């Protein structure tokens, strides 16, 4: 696993498995960390490409993950 805001392709592929989804639904902290590690750069990038400034893109990404958390149970 790599450190920092980005992960390797193999980490990405391993992280999107059904087991990660199952662990996420059980609210396992490590699964949520992995989910945000994998998808935050993607969601943030979409927001920035959509025209949001840095702070607003970060807020949008946070709102996305809050929604995922609320709807994952």
URFENKA-V793657 format. One record per helix or strand of 3 or more residues. SS is the DSSP state (@ for helix, = for strand). FROM is the first residue (numbers start at 1). TO is the last residue. Records with the same first field share a line. If there is no record, write none. Layout:
BEGIN
SS=FROM-TO / FROM-TO
END
This chain:
BEGIN
@=9-15 / 18-25 / 29-49 / 54-71
END
